[in-house]
Amino acid sequence: MSQSNVASRQKRALISVSDKTGLIDFAAALSGLGFEIVSTGGTASAIAAAGVPVINVSEVTGFPEMLEGRVKTLHPAVHGGLLARRDVVEHMETIAAHGIKPIDLVCINLYPFVTTVSKPGVTLEDAIENIDIGGPAMIRSAAKNHESVAVVVHAADYNGVIAELTENGGELTLKTKRNLAAKAYAHTGQYDATISQWLASRFAADGDASLAFPSEIALGYKKAQDCRYGENPHQKAAFYVQSGIKEPSVATAVQLHGKELSFNNYYDLNGALETVKEFSEEAQPAAVIVKHTNPCGAALADTLAEAFLKARLGDPISAFGGILAVTRPLDAATAEQITGKNTFFEAIIAPSFDEDAIPILTGRKKWGANLRLLKVGDLKGWRELAASSGLDYKRVVGGALLQQPDHLVLYEADLKVVTERAPTAAEIEELLFAWRIVRHVKSNAIVFTKDRQVIGVGAGQMNRVRSVKLAVEQAGGEASGAVMASDAFFPFPDGPEAAAAAGITAIIQPGGSVKDAETIEVANKNGIAMVFTGIRHFLH
């Protein structure tokens, strides 16, 4: 077929969408530009109902939709029209001999798998029925032949496509078609990855342990927004979210106020939220302040305002420019305390914000307009939801490390007393509080707490005794009567010696060092109660 014949024939568009946002306007615009519209099922019905001429795909294939709609577009009359190269004479002659018309534009979005599996109590049968087969096949066929076929998978692209077709006499530039093709493969890749992850998680939960760490993995993430820059201004960055996540997280949070979140904001918000979630089931409200991903303040109190004040008091210098996370709806009393202190927060994340609290927070002269407020919803029960949220990823150059998330819960019955003096009931409660904080501090991690308040932190040091000394320095005189938590064992007794000199009364640590006996001796000598957990919480 000659180029002139190709140019003179009527163009054809195939439209089949689950999400019908913008559908009618897009189909009407294509029809107005001279495109013949072919469609399927509910999409065809919607287009016809709007008065736009449409041909049902069964008229094109010569077969009715069958197997409850599972088979309708998997046919040479469709894929021949998509895959035939317009610049190869043999291709064009072959489809002409079989009465197949070329398809010039495909508009498809896929069955709502993520929406389906996000519903409580979804069955495996329901999930599988919402796995699209024909849609991805058509998208991939069109994208492969993108020099001749435009493929549109996002409603956000409708207006731009119509504008360019209108401006260029019904044609799209090769640059645009390449851009659309790349988006199309990313779309089907993300869709397949989401299905793969969900099925692997479901089948692993049903007892197939081999699927906990499958031989191949695919990442099913969608871009939520571009960041102003990365960790530093010379680095570009964007934030992507995992499809179908149910656990309350930074990915599910809604920003209510403030300027755009930065790369570092997201990372610190995640650290703050993951720490404060540890206390979501407590009768008392909790507040956590994070700076550069490490908790620099945390506390429980009878009111949220008191919890905030105690958390800030733990390290008011480091709190400046940090992230605040709380376990209760942020009320006006807490907002008044936040604005009443000379403390600037980059962002605050809470289950919700009381209506009278928001103007207090956003009305601050210096920082109110830019203060980011994020609503994340109820935090209770997050551990159960986290169990289905997949694996924890850490990237290395050229690869990735995957592991189960560290959500292990420690109870009083898990503690082993190893010193002559056993901790009191009050010390046990304090030690467990400190243990829940230390797991969120970068190793080597040391945390001092007192009256459910963090008063000293040593984070990310190359040796553990240095972390202890940093915590002592931060706590000052408040270290007397406090407890200490260590995320891993003490390789030498010098750490407990420094803690004893500062007045620490009880220690919680994993144990397991070849020098445990010497550490225990230091504790006994100083009247310190020490317990071993038998587990560690390295956080790199």
Residue pairs with C-beta under 8 A, 6 or more apart in sequence:
1 86
1 89
1 92
1 93
1 96
6 86
6 92
6 102
9 102
10 34
10 35
10 36
11 34
11 35
11 36
11 104
11 105
11 170
12 35
12 36
12 37
12 38
12 81
12 101
12 102
12 103
12 104
12 105
13 30
13 35
13 36
13 37
13 38
13 103
13 104
13 105
13 106
13 107
14 38
14 39
14 57
14 73
14 78
14 81
14 82
14 103
14 105
14 106
14 107
14 108
14 138
15 23
15 26
15 27
15 30
15 37
15 38
15 39
15 43
15 47
15 106
15 107
15 108
16 39
16 40
16 41
16 43
16 57
16 73
16 107
16 108
16 134
16 135
16 138
17 23
17 43
17 107
17 108
17 109
18 109
18 110
18 111
18 112
18 132
19 109
19 112
19 155
20 43
20 46
21 155
22 155
22 158
23 43
23 46
23 47
24 46
24 47
24 50
24 52
25 158
26 107
26 155
26 158
26 161
26 162
27 37
27 39
27 47
27 50
27 52
27 54
28 50
28 52
29 162
29 166
30 37
30 105
30 162
30 165
31 37
31 52
31 53
33 162
33 165
33 166
33 170
34 170
35 104
35 105
35 170
36 53
36 55
37 47
37 52
37 53
37 54
37 55
38 54
38 55
38 56
38 57
38 60
38 103
39 47
39 54
39 55
39 56
39 57
40 56
40 57
40 65
40 72
40 73
41 65
41 69
41 72
44 54
44 56
44 57
47 54
48 54
57 65
57 72
57 73
57 78
58 64
58 65
58 72
60 75
60 77
60 78
60 101
61 72
61 73
61 75
61 77
61 78
62 77
63 71
63 75
65 71
65 72
66 72
70 133
71 134
72 134
73 134
73 135
73 137
73 138
74 133
74 134
74 137
76 98
76 100
77 98
77 99
77 100
78 103
78 138
79 137
79 138
79 141
80 94
80 95
80 98
80 100
81 95
81 100
81 101
81 102
81 103
82 103
82 106
82 138
82 141
82 142
82 145
82 149
83 141
83 144
83 145
84 91
84 92
84 94
84 95
84 100
84 102
84 145
84 148
85 91
85 92
85 145
85 147
85 148
86 92
86 102
86 147
86 148
87 147
87 148
92 102
95 101
95 102
102 148
103 142
103 149
104 148
104 149
104 150
105 149
105 150
105 151
105 152
106 138
106 139
106 142
106 149
106 150
106 151
106 152
107 151
107 152
107 153
107 158
108 135
108 138
108 139
108 151
108 152
108 153
109 135
109 153
109 154
109 155
110 132
110 135
110 136
110 187
110 188
110 191
111 130
111 131
111 132
111 135
112 130
113 127
113 130
113 131
113 132
113 191
113 194
113 195
113 198
114 194
114 243
114 244
116 122
116 126
116 127
116 130
117 127
117 130
117 198
117 244
118 244
118 246
119 126
124 202
127 198
127 199
127 202
131 195
132 191
136 188
136 191
136 192
139 151
139 153
139 184
139 187
139 188
140 184
140 185
140 188
141 149
142 149
142 150
142 151
142 181
142 184
143 149
143 151
143 180
143 181
143 184
143 185
146 177
146 178
146 180
146 181
147 174
147 177
149 177
150 161
150 172
150 176
150 177
150 180
151 180
151 181
151 184
152 158
152 161
152 180
153 180
153 183
153 184
153 187
154 183
154 187
157 180
157 183
161 172
161 176
161 180
164 172
164 173
164 176
165 171
165 172
172 180
189 218
190 220
190 221
190 222
190 243
191 220
192 218
192 220
193 218
193 219
193 220
194 220
194 243
194 244
196 214
196 217
196 218
196 220
197 217
197 218
197 220
197 390
198 244
200 211
200 212
200 214
201 211
201 388
201 390
203 211
204 210
204 211
204 212
205 388
212 404
213 391
213 402
217 402
220 242
220 243
221 240
221 241
221 242
221 243
222 240
222 241
222 243
223 238
223 239
223 240
224 238
224 239
224 240
224 241
224 251
225 238
225 239
225 260
225 261
226 237
226 238
226 239
227 236
227 237
227 238
227 239
227 260
227 261
227 262
227 263
227 266
228 260
228 262
229 235
229 236
229 237
229 262
229 263
230 236
230 237
230 263
231 237
231 263
231 264
235 263
237 263
239 261
239 263
239 266
241 251
241 252
242 251
242 389
242 390
245 251
245 252
245 389
246 385
246 388
246 389
247 382
247 385
247 386
247 388
247 389
248 273
248 277
248 376
248 377
248 378
248 379
248 382
248 385
249 270
249 273
249 376
249 389
250 266
250 269
250 270
250 273
250 349
250 374
250 376
252 376
252 377
253 269
253 273
253 349
253 374
253 375
253 376
254 374
254 375
254 376
255 261
255 372
255 373
255 374
256 353
256 358
256 373
256 374
256 375
257 358
257 361
257 362
257 371
257 372
257 373
258 347
258 362
258 369
258 370
258 371
258 372
258 373
259 369
259 370
259 372
261 269
261 347
261 372
265 323
265 346
265 347
265 372
267 293
268 290
268 291
268 292
268 293
268 322
268 323
268 346
268 347
269 323
269 325
269 347
269 349
269 374
270 293
271 290
271 293
271 294
271 295
271 323
271 440
272 288
272 289
272 290
272 295
272 322
272 323
272 324
272 325
272 349
273 325
273 349
273 376
274 440
275 288
275 290
275 295
275 298
275 325
275 437
275 440
276 286
276 287
276 288
276 298
276 325
276 326
276 327
276 379
277 327
277 379
277 382
278 286
278 436
278 437
278 439
278 440
279 286
279 300
279 327
279 436
280 286
280 327
280 379
280 380
280 382
281 380
282 300
282 327
284 300
284 301
284 302
284 307
284 452
285 300
285 301
285 303
285 304
285 307
285 326
285 327
285 328
286 298
286 299
286 300
286 307
286 326
286 327
287 297
287 298
287 299
287 301
287 304
287 307
287 308
287 310
287 311
287 324
287 325
287 326
287 327
288 295
288 297
288 298
288 311
288 324
288 325
288 326
289 295
289 296
289 297
289 298
289 311
289 312
289 314
289 315
289 318
289 319
289 322
289 323
289 324
289 325
289 345
290 296
290 322
290 323
290 325
291 318
291 319
291 321
291 322
291 323
293 442
294 440
294 441
294 442
294 457
294 459
294 460
295 437
295 440
295 441
295 447
295 454
295 457
296 314
296 315
296 318
296 319
296 322
296 454
296 457
297 310
297 311
297 312
297 313
297 314
297 315
297 318
297 319
297 454
298 311
298 314
298 437
298 453
298 454
299 306
299 307
299 308
299 310
299 311
299 314
299 452
299 453
299 454
300 307
300 310
300 433
300 452
300 453
301 307
301 309
301 310
301 452
303 333
303 334
304 326
304 328
304 330
304 331
304 333
304 334
305 331
305 333
305 334
305 336
305 337
307 326
308 324
308 326
308 334
308 337
308 338
309 337
310 451
310 452
310 453
311 319
311 324
311 453
311 454
312 319
312 341
312 343
313 453
314 453
314 454
314 455
314 456
314 457
315 454
315 457
315 474
316 341
316 343
319 343
319 345
320 343
320 344
321 344
321 345
321 346
322 345
322 346
323 345
323 346
323 347
323 348
323 349
324 338
324 345
324 347
324 348
324 349
325 348
325 349
325 350
326 334
326 348
326 349
326 350
326 351
327 351
327 379
328 350
328 351
329 350
329 351
329 352
329 353
329 354
330 348
330 350
330 352
330 353
330 354
330 357
330 361
331 354
331 356
331 357
332 354
332 356
332 357
332 360
334 357
335 357
335 358
335 360
335 361
336 360
338 345
338 348
338 361
339 360
339 361
339 363
339 364
344 366
344 367
345 367
345 371
346 371
346 372
347 371
347 372
347 373
347 374
348 361
348 371
348 372
348 373
348 374
349 374
349 375
349 376
350 373
350 374
350 375
350 376
351 375
351 376
351 377
351 378
351 379
352 375
352 377
353 361
353 373
353 375
358 373
361 368
361 371
361 373
362 368
362 369
362 371
362 373
364 371
383 407
383 409
386 405
386 407
387 407
389 405
391 402
391 403
391 404
391 405
392 402
392 403
392 404
392 405
392 406
393 400
393 401
393 402
394 400
394 401
394 402
394 403
394 540
395 401
406 439
406 537
406 539
408 535
410 432
410 435
410 436
410 533
410 535
411 432
412 428
412 432
414 533
414 534
415 428
415 431
415 508
415 531
415 532
415 533
416 511
416 531
416 532
416 533
416 534
417 423
417 529
417 530
417 531
418 511
418 516
418 520
418 523
418 530
418 531
418 532
419 520
419 523
419 524
419 528
419 529
419 530
420 524
421 524
421 527
421 528
421 529
422 529
423 431
423 506
423 529
423 531
424 529
427 483
427 505
427 506
427 529
428 531
430 449
430 450
430 451
430 452
430 483
430 506
431 483
431 485
431 506
431 507
431 508
431 531
432 508
433 449
433 452
434 447
434 448
434 449
434 454
434 483
434 484
434 485
434 508
435 485
435 508
435 533
437 447
437 449
437 454
437 485
438 445
438 446
438 447
438 485
438 486
438 487
438 537
439 445
439 487
439 537
439 539
440 539
441 447
441 457
441 459
441 460
441 487
441 539
442 459
442 460
442 539
442 540
443 460
443 487
443 488
443 537
443 538
443 539
443 540
444 458
444 459
444 460
444 461
444 462
444 463
444 464
444 466
444 467
444 486
444 487
444 488
445 457
445 458
445 459
445 460
445 467
445 486
445 487
445 488
445 537
445 539
446 456
446 457
446 458
446 459
446 464
446 467
446 468
446 470
446 471
446 484
446 485
446 486
446 487
446 495
447 454
447 456
447 457
447 458
447 471
447 484
447 485
448 454
448 455
448 456
448 457
448 471
448 472
448 474
448 475
448 478
448 479
448 482
448 483
448 484
448 504
449 455
449 482
449 483
449 485
450 478
450 481
450 482
450 483
455 474
455 475
455 478
455 479
455 482
456 470
456 471
456 472
456 473
456 474
456 475
456 478
456 479
456 482
457 470
457 471
457 474
458 466
458 467
458 468
458 469
458 470
458 471
458 474
459 467
459 470
461 467
461 470
464 486
464 488
464 490
464 491
464 492
464 495
465 492
465 494
465 495
465 498
467 495
468 484
468 495
468 496
468 498
468 499
469 498
471 479
471 484
472 479
472 498
472 499
472 501
472 502
475 482
475 502
479 499
479 502
479 503
479 504
480 502
480 503
481 503
481 505
482 503
482 504
482 505
483 504
483 505
483 506
483 507
483 508
484 499
484 504
484 506
484 507
484 508
485 507
485 508
485 509
486 495
486 507
486 508
486 509
486 510
487 510
487 536
487 537
487 538
487 539
488 509
488 510
488 536
488 537
488 538
489 509
489 510
489 511
489 512
489 513
489 516
489 536
490 496
490 509
490 513
490 515
490 519
491 513
491 515
492 515
492 518
493 515
493 518
493 519
493 521
493 522
495 519
496 507
496 519
496 522
496 523
496 528
496 530
497 522
499 507
499 528
500 522
500 523
500 525
500 526
500 528
504 528
505 527
505 528
505 529
506 528
506 529
506 530
506 531
507 523
507 528
507 529
507 530
507 531
508 530
508 531
508 533
509 530
509 531
509 532
509 533
510 532
510 533
510 534
510 535
510 536
511 532
511 533
511 534
512 532
512 534
512 536
513 519
519 530
520 530
522 528
523 529
523 530
